[in-house]
Amino acid sequence: MERSTTGEAEMEVDDVECSKSAINQWSVVKPFGGCQPPKQRSLHASIVVGDCLYIFGGYDGSSRVNDFYKFSFKASKWSQIHPAGSSPTARDRHVVVSYAEKIYIFAGYDGNNRVNDFWQYDTEHEVWSTVDPALGNPPTPRHSHSGVEYDGSMYIFAGYDGNYRSDFHRYNFPQRKWSIVPVKGSVPKARYRTSAVAYKNRMLVVGGHDGAKHLNDFYQFNFDTLEWSSSGAQRGICFGGGMLLSSIS
């Protein structure tokens, strides 16, 4: 048993009981106050910036949406964000990354068309703006792609643009430049709805769907050598959608 020594109201913590309940166990997050949480949906995108989780867009069962929510971990409450000015259109199956305290959304499906617009949300000034690249060409309009941020660039991999893709694109934020990544090695087959994360100097890609079947392969891309390699199949993994969660402090 341990007691708080902060000088505030004392709180007793049972170390044994805490270890039993907190490790390797799911629990429901119960917000305190704030607005109602986002309504039911799928195919939305989420990102952690600072001490908040941001949720944008998705499909609610009848239509695509472009509502925008923030969950504060410190306050444990939801709030809906209503930025002034223009904002991304309703969509699902888009990608979101964060860089320099800003949120970036790329591409997706608006219910009628695949899109490849590019948006930035400034978390400090709470305003959306379109990203106008200075150089290069963006990926084709697509959905169900995956994306990560690494070392000042956003990387976009695969997706569906009318065909299943395995192309790999980079957007350099400081240079405002799109480019195709000149990869080598064992490139993953074309797919969509894959999951990707950045870890150290690598991007890890797991599963997806190639248009005929679900996949459970596991690849890594080395950002230093620009080389893909297979990490071997992961038995029993079957991903039908992609999600990226990353954070900046």
Secondary structure as the mmCIF struct_conf table of DSSP 4:
data_model
#
loop_
_struct_conf.conf_type_id
_struct_conf.id
_struct_conf.beg_label_comp_id
_struct_conf.beg_label_asym_id
_struct_conf.beg_label_seq_id
_struct_conf.end_label_comp_id
_struct_conf.end_label_asym_id
_struct_conf.end_label_seq_id
STRN STRN1 GLU A 2 ARG A 3
BEND BEND1 THR A 6 ALA A 9
STRN STRN2 GLU A 12 VAL A 13
HELX_RH_AL_P HELX_RH_AL_P1 ASP A 15 ALA A 22
BEND BEND2 ILE A 23 ASN A 24
BEND BEND3 GLY A 33 GLY A 33
STRN STRN3 GLY A 34 GLY A 34
BEND BEND4 CYS A 35 CYS A 35
HELX_LH_PP_P HELX_LH_PP_P1 GLN A 36 LYS A 39
BEND BEND5 GLN A 40 GLN A 40
STRN STRN4 SER A 42 SER A 42
BEND BEND6 LEU A 43 LEU A 43
STRN STRN5 ALA A 45 VAL A 49
TURN_TY1_P TURN_TY1_P1 GLY A 50 ASP A 51
STRN STRN6 CYS A 52 TYR A 59
BEND BEND7 GLY A 61 SER A 63
STRN STRN7 ARG A 64 SER A 72
TURN_TY1_P TURN_TY1_P2 PHE A 73 SER A 76
STRN STRN8 LYS A 77 GLN A 80
STRN STRN9 ALA A 84 ALA A 84
BEND BEND8 GLY A 85 GLY A 85
HELX_LH_PP_P HELX_LH_PP_P2 PRO A 88 THR A 89
BEND BEND9 ALA A 90 ALA A 90
STRN STRN10 ASP A 92 ASP A 92
BEND BEND10 ARG A 93 ARG A 93
STRN STRN11 VAL A 95 TYR A 99
TURN_TY1_P TURN_TY1_P3 ALA A 100 GLU A 101
STRN STRN12 LYS A 102 TYR A 109
BEND BEND11 GLY A 111 ASN A 112
STRN STRN13 ARG A 114 ASP A 122
TURN_TY1_P TURN_TY1_P4 THR A 123 GLU A 126
STRN STRN14 VAL A 127 THR A 130
BEND BEND12 ALA A 134 ALA A 134
STRN STRN15 LEU A 135 LEU A 135
BEND BEND13 GLY A 136 GLY A 136
HELX_LH_PP_P HELX_LH_PP_P3 PRO A 138 THR A 140
BEND BEND14 PRO A 141 PRO A 141
STRN STRN16 HIS A 143 HIS A 143
BEND BEND15 SER A 144 SER A 144
STRN STRN17 SER A 146 TYR A 150
TURN_TY1_P TURN_TY1_P5 ASP A 151 GLY A 152
STRN STRN18 SER A 153 TYR A 160
BEND BEND16 ASP A 161 ASN A 163
STRN STRN19 TYR A 164 ASN A 172
TURN_TY1_P TURN_TY1_P6 PHE A 173 ARG A 176
STRN STRN20 LYS A 177 ILE A 180
STRN STRN21 LYS A 184 GLY A 185
BEND BEND17 SER A 186 SER A 186
HELX_LH_PP_P HELX_LH_PP_P4 VAL A 187 LYS A 189
BEND BEND18 ALA A 190 ALA A 190
STRN STRN22 ARG A 191 TYR A 192
BEND BEND19 ARG A 193 ARG A 193
STRN STRN23 SER A 195 TYR A 199
TURN_TY1_P TURN_TY1_P7 LYS A 200 ASN A 201
STRN STRN24 ARG A 202 HIS A 209
BEND BEND20 GLY A 211 LYS A 213
STRN STRN25 HIS A 214 ASN A 222
TURN_TY1_P TURN_TY1_P8 PHE A 223 LEU A 226
STRN STRN26 GLU A 227 SER A 230
TURN_TY1_P TURN_TY1_P9 ARG A 235 GLY A 236
BEND BEND21 GLY A 240 GLY A 241
#
